[in-house]
Amino acid sequence: MLLADHPEHKQSIEKTVDWVIKNMEYKEGEYTYLINKVPLIGRWRINVPMIRWGQAWMFRALSEFYSKTC
């Protein structure tokens, strides 16, 4: 989905990007692979850098967002 084709979704996309950066970035440029809620423990995160999946797809999504809005 291109942001230019769907301007009505811009606010929703911006909120999602803000949430991702606040909740899933654990080091600058490194993102949590998974956040799960586990009974009695709470939030459980997998912070193993998985470049082929988590890092690569997150980088692509954020790059596309910023290239369309800047």
N, C-alpha and C positions, 0 to 999 in steps of 0.2 A: 504494500500500500504506500503510495507516494503522498507525502503531506500536502503537496501542491494540488493533488487531485481531490483531496478531502479536507478542506480547511476547517470544516465543522468539528473535526477530531483533534485539532491542534491542542486545545486545553487538556484533553484527556491524555494525550501523548506526553505533554509537558509534565503533568502530574506523575505519570508512570516513570519517566526519566528521573525526576526528583526523588521518588521513592527508591528506585534502584540504587542511585548514588548514595542516599542516606542509609539504606538498610543492607545493601549487598556488597558495597565496596569495603574491604577490610584493610587493604593497604592501597596506596595510590596506584591506580591502574590495575589492581587485582580484585577480582570479584568472587564472592561466595558461589560455589557450585549449586548448593541446595540449602534451603532453610525449611526445617520440619518442626512441627509442634509435637513433642513427645510427652505423654502423661507423666506427671511427677517430676519431670526434668525441665520442661518449658521448651524454649527454642533450641534447636540442635542444628548446627551449621557444619557443612563440609567446606573447609577452606583450602583444600588441596588444589593447587593451580592445575587445571586440566585445559591446557591451551587448545586442544582440538575441539573442545566442546564449550565449556563455560566462558573462558577468556575470549576465544575467537568470535563466538556469536554475540557476546556482550559488546565487544569492540566494534563489530560490524553494525549492530543496532544503534549504538551511540554515535558512531561516525556518520551514519546515514542521517540521523536526526539533526546533528549539528551542521552537517553540510547543507541541509535544506533550510535551516533557520538562521544561519549566520550570513 
